[in-house]
Amino acid sequence: MRLFPFATAEMSEMFPLWNVSDLASAYVITGGVPYYLSFLSRHEDIRSAIHDEFFLPGSSLLTEAELFMK
């Protein structure tokens, strides 16, 4: 199955409690890619999502850029 990036309207359904600013930030960071959004969806807001998924040792997306470039 091939998935395409979500549109912002679809993202708002995935993150019903997030405000517009957080949704826009998530879209810019992930490009709407469902795989990356699934990691962010575990959090209450974009700030905690970025901190926990990109900067903590062992986090899901910490090494994603490096792996992607390889």
N, C-alpha and C positions, 0 to 999 in steps of 0.2 A: 504494500500500500504506500502510495506516495502522498506525503503531507506537504502542504504549502504553508508559508508563514501566515499566522493569524492577522486579520485586520484589527484595528483598534476596537471596533465594536465587539468583535469576538473576544478580545482580551478583557473587556469590561465584564463579560459574563463569567470569565474564569476568575476574576478578582473583584467580586461584587462590593467588597468593603473598602477597596482602595480608591483614593481620590484621583482626579484627572491628572494632576501633576505626577503622581506615582505611576500611573498607567503610561503616561508619555515617556517617563524615564525608563520604565521596563521595556517599552517598545524600542527605544533608541539603543539600549544595551543589548537586547537579544535579537533585534530585527524581526520580532514576532515569531521566532522559531519555537514550536511547541516543546521540543526537548528541553531547551533552556528555560522556558517559562515554567515548566513543571518543577524545577528546582526553586524558583522564586515563589511559587504558589504556596509554599509551606509557611510563609511569613506574613505578619500583619501589615507590613508596609515595606516600601522599597529600601529604606535605610537599613533595616535589620536584614533584609534579603541580601543586599550588597555585602554587608559586613560578614554575614555568616557563610555565604556561598562563594565569595571571591577572596576573602582574606584570612580566614581561619585555617590553620594547618589541617590537612585531611579533608578540606571542604570539596564539594562536588566540582566547582568550576575554577578552582585555584590554578590548575595546570592546563585548563582547556585551551587557552591560546597557544601554548607551547606545543601541545599535542596536535592541534589543528594545523600549525605551520609545518610540522614534520610530515 
